[in-house]
Amino acid sequence: MTYEFVDVKHTGRITVVTLNRPGVMNALHKPAHFELHEVFNAFAADPDQWVAIVTGAGDRAFCAGNDLKWQAAGGERGWNLSGFGGLTMRFHCDKPIIAAVNGVAMGGGFEIALACDLIIASENAVFALPEPRVGLAALAGGLHRLPRQIGLKRAMGMILTGRHVSAREGLDLGFVNEVVPAGEALNSAERWAGQICQNSPMSIRASKQAVMEGLNVTLAEAIAAQREYPAVREMIESADYIEGPKAFAEKRPPRWQGK
């Protein structure tokens, strides 16, 4: 399928999604949100695609957030049930999603990155939730994900000031997984995705679901309930559950089947 504001490429088991509005630093408007909703729906439903990467076109920006010029000119605002960028309300995707942040990640752009499982940032990346500076608030998940990921006081320091944070500081704060030279974010994200794809996709989905569901309850409740999570049950019932130990015993690479 062809999209106007998003480029989609499949490389083996990896889906690369590129936000393609470089003229406005990949800021998103309603038509882009609806395209991204469809893109990530397709990724989630495709058993042959195991990991997704989201990045931005050009070398200046990952995503500058909401397209305020579109909004100020009277453009209709809104997104689908999956949230900003098709990701911030997508709570039931058990496949890993990596943000390859290749420049500015402001407001909703930062919220998209926080909604991903990993963030790989180039040295020129800049992160912020600057909404209070324009009379808004980061209501697409940033106000809730950031404190959960880096702790309350450090998150409030960013949220209440709207200050810009470099890739290196993001690594120190804990929301960035790796900092790489400018221009290398996507290549590095593909390396991470390739490492993930060496593992059983059933195990990866079970692990992600167990982590995310477990965060909503006490530790004791999480451990007690985890075998009933759908992705965990699918892992136990899958051919991969037999293939992994068998390949280990036979000293050969496993041949994962997935679903």
N, C-alpha and C positions, 0 to 999 in steps of 0.2 A: 504493500500500500504506500502511496506517495503522500507526504505531508508538506504543508507550506511553511511551517515555522519550526519543524523538528526534522533532523536527519536521523535515520535508524540504520545501523549496520550490524550484521551478524558475522562473527568470526568464530567458527566452531561452535562451542557451547556458550559463547559470550555475546550479549547484546549491548552495543554501544549506542547510547541515546545522546545526541548533540542538540542542545538548545540553539536554534539558528535564527537569532535576531541581533546580529552583531552591531547593526546601526544604532541600537538603543541599549547596548551592553547586555544583550540577551534578557532584558526585562520582559516580563510576561503579561499578556493581556488575555481577555476571555477566550478568543479563538485558540491561542497557544495552550491554555489550560485544558481545553477540551481535546485537543490533539494528544497531549501528554496522557490524559486519562485513557485514551484508546491505546496508545503505545504501551503503557505499563499493564493494561488489561491483557494485551496480546502476549507480552512477556510472561506474565503470571500463568497464562493458560497453555503455554507451549512447553511440552515435556522435554523438548530437545534443547531448550535454552535454560542454562543453570545459574548464570550470574549476569547481572546488568551493571553497566557503568553509565553514569550521567555526567556530562561535561558541557562546556560552552564553546560556541564557535568563536574563532579569533584568539588573540593573545592578550586581550585586556580584561575580559570578564568571564566568570562562570555564569552568574546571573545577578543583575542589579535589583532584583525583586519585582515588585509591582510596577507596571508601566504607568507612572504618575502623569505623564504627558497625555497618554491615551485617555486616562480618567478625567484629567482637567479639560480635555477637548470634548467631553460628553460621551466618550466611549463607554459602553455598558461594561460593568464590572461583575465578575463572578467566576466560579469554577464548579466542577462536578463533585460528586460525593467523595471522590478520592482526594480532594483537597488541592492546595496550591501546588502547581506543577505536576499534578497527578500523583503526588506522593505523601503529602503531609497528613492525610487522613487514611492512608492505605495501611491499615493495621493488620491485615490478614494475608499479606504476601510473605511466605516463608522462605523465598529465595533471597540470597544476598544481593544487596544493591550498594554499589560503591560510588561515592562522589569524587570525581577528578576535578578539583577546584583549580582552575588555571588563571585566576585573576580575582577580580572583585566578586565577593559573595555578600551582598547587602540585603537586609530585611528578609523578604521572602526567599531570596537566593540562599541566604544562610539557613533559613528554615528548611529548604529542600535538602541542603547538605546534612543538617542535623537529623533529618528523617531517614537518611541512609545509614547503613551498618558500619561503613568505614569512610573516612575522609582522607584522601591523598591530596596534599596541597603543594603547589609550586611556590617558590620563594617570593614571588610577587603577589601571592594571594593576600587578600585583606577581608576580614570578617567583621560584621557589625549588625546590631539590631537598632538602626537609627530612627525608627518610627516616631518616637516622642518628639524628634526635632521638626516633624512636619504634622504634628497633631494627631498621630495615629498610635497604634500599639501592635506588637508582634503577635497577632491573634491566630496565626496559622501554625501554631505549635511551638514557636520559639520561646515563649514565656514559660513553657512547661518542660520542654526537652532540655534546654540549656541548664537549668538548675539540677535536673536529674543526671546530667552527664558530667558536670564539673563542680557541683556543690553550690549551695545557696549563696554564700557571700561573694564568691567569685562571679557567679552569674549575675547577681544584683549589681555588682560593680560595672558590668558591661551594659545591662539593661537600663539602669537609671541614668547613665551618662550618655549612652548611645555611641561610646567611643569605638574607634577602629582598632582592631587587633591583628597583628601580623601573623603569618603562618607559623613562625618560630614560637611566638607566644601561645598560639593555639595548641601547638605541640606540648608546651609546658603546662598549659591549663588542662589538657587531656582530651580535647575534642578532635584533635588531628592525630592521625595514626603515623603519618610520615611526611616529611618536607623534602622536596626534590628541586633540582634546578628549574628555572623558568623554561617552559616548553616541554617539560618531561612528565607532567602530571598524568596525562592519559597513558603514556607508555608504562609508567609505574603502576597505575591502576590495573592495566592489563596484566602486568606481572602478578599482582596480588590475585586477580581473578583466575589466572592460570594455576596458581597454587591451590586455590579453593577447588578448582575443577579436577584436581588430582584425587580429591576425596569423593566418597559416595555422595551423590546429590541427595539421597534419602536421609543420610546421616546429617548433612548440612542443614536441611530443612527441619529435621527433628530438633537439632541443636538450637537453631534460631528460634523456633516456636517455643521450646522449653524455656529459653532465657527470657523472651519477651513476656510470655504468660506468667512466668514465675515472679517477675517484678511486681505483679499486681497483688500478690498475696504474701504471707509470711514464708520464711524459709522452710519451716516444717510442712506447711500446706503445699508448697511448690514441689518438694521432694515426694510427698505422698501422692500428688495428683499427676505427676509428669508422664507416667506410662499410659494415661488415658488421653493425653493430647493427641489429636488426629494425626499429625505428622510423625509423632513417635510411634504410634500404632502402625502406621503405614511402613515405617522403617523396619519394624520388627517382622512385619508380614512380607517384606520385599525379598527378592532374590539377592540383593546386595548384602543382606544380613547373613547369608550363607557364603556368598562369594568372598567377602572380606577376610574372614578367618581362613577360608580354604586357600586363597592366594597367599596369605602370610605363611601358612604351613608348607605350601609348595614352593616358596621363595620365588614368586613371580609377581609382576604387576597385576593388580585386580582389573577385571573387566566389568566396570559398573554398568548396570542396565537402567537404573533409575526406575521411573514408573513404566 
